[in-house]
């Protein structure tokens, strides 16, 4: 009887771990886009809701915002 309780606990723990992993993956997939026409930043979720249209100007041309890299000269 104790073995079955241990097995149930292990099964519950693995299920919660799987849920947490899937949540982490969803968070990492978020990206920011910028409208080519008006220049406004738009989140990935907002683009999905509007089926690929800008909420401000109804344009369908976007590009991903890239982070700037600072270069340091080595001595």
C-alpha positions as CSV (number, residue, x, y, z in Angstrom):
1,X,0.0,0.0,0.0
2,X,2.9,2.4,0.8
3,X,4.4,1.6,-2.6
4,X,1.3,2.7,-4.5
5,X,1.2,6.0,-2.5
6,X,4.8,6.7,-3.4
7,X,4.1,5.9,-7.1
8,X,1.2,8.3,-7.1
9,X,3.2,11.1,-5.6
10,X,6.0,10.5,-8.2
11,X,3.4,10.6,-11.0
12,X,1.9,13.9,-9.7
13,X,5.4,15.4,-9.4
14,X,6.3,14.5,-12.9
15,X,3.0,16.0,-14.2
16,X,3.7,19.3,-12.5
17,X,7.3,19.4,-13.8
18,X,6.0,18.9,-17.3
19,X,3.5,21.7,-16.9
20,X,6.3,24.0,-15.6
21,X,8.6,23.1,-18.5
22,X,5.9,23.9,-21.1
23,X,5.2,27.2,-19.4
24,X,8.9,28.1,-19.5
25,X,9.1,27.3,-23.2
26,X,6.0,29.5,-24.0
27,X,7.6,32.4,-22.2
28,X,10.8,32.1,-24.2
29,X,8.9,32.1,-27.5
30,X,7.7,35.7,-27.0
31,X,9.2,38.2,-29.4
32,X,8.7,41.9,-30.1
33,X,8.1,43.1,-33.6
34,X,8.1,46.5,-35.1
35,X,5.8,47.8,-37.7
36,X,7.6,48.9,-40.9
37,X,5.1,51.6,-41.7
38,X,4.4,53.4,-38.4
39,X,7.4,52.1,-36.3
40,X,5.3,51.0,-33.3
41,X,6.5,48.0,-31.2
42,X,4.0,45.2,-31.1
43,X,4.1,42.0,-29.0
44,X,3.8,38.5,-30.5
45,X,0.5,37.9,-28.8
46,X,-1.0,41.0,-30.2
47,X,0.0,40.0,-33.7
48,X,-1.7,36.6,-33.2
49,X,-4.9,38.2,-32.1
50,X,-5.1,40.6,-35.0
51,X,-4.1,38.0,-37.6
52,X,-0.9,39.7,-38.6
53,X,-2.1,43.3,-38.8
54,X,-0.7,46.3,-37.0
55,X,-3.2,47.6,-34.4
56,X,-2.3,51.2,-35.3
57,X,-2.1,51.4,-39.1
58,X,-3.4,48.0,-40.4
59,X,-0.1,47.3,-42.1
60,X,1.1,43.7,-42.5
61,X,4.9,44.3,-42.8
62,X,6.9,43.7,-39.6
63,X,10.4,42.9,-38.6
64,X,11.9,41.6,-35.4
65,X,13.6,44.1,-33.1
66,X,17.2,43.1,-32.5
67,X,19.1,44.1,-29.4
68,X,22.1,46.3,-29.9
69,X,25.5,44.8,-29.2
70,X,28.2,46.9,-27.6
71,X,31.7,46.1,-28.7
72,X,34.7,46.7,-26.4
73,X,38.2,46.9,-27.8
74,X,40.7,44.6,-26.1
75,X,44.0,46.1,-25.2
